[in-house]
Amino acid sequence: MIDRFVRIAMLTAPLLWSQPLLAKEAPATPPAASEAPASAPAAKAPSPGQSAVRERQKTCGAEWRGLTDAQKAAQGPKWPQFWSSCNKRLKGGDKA
């Protein structure tokens, strides 16, 4: 039993002593965004159409969350049906 503790101590002691040395070698500040790896693709800005859809979805989502359960039941059973009608309304496609 004592032999096991001695072996563990002998194996972990160098790791404990080298930890402060390794910490000194680490950079003090994180790398800047310009130093990102070349393999990471640059994020593309959304197109105007994508931005418009995202705004309509946020608006419809806010309306959906603002409805009570009874109102949701009257509008339609689920979010996809509500989103479809709300999206058409906000796009101006509701011609009825």
Protein Blocks (a to p, Z undefined) as FASTA:
>chain_A
ZZmmmmmmmmmmmmmmmmmmmmmmpcfbdcdfklgcfklccdddddfklmmmmmmmmmmm
mmmmmpcfklmmmnombfklmmmmmmmmmnopamZZ
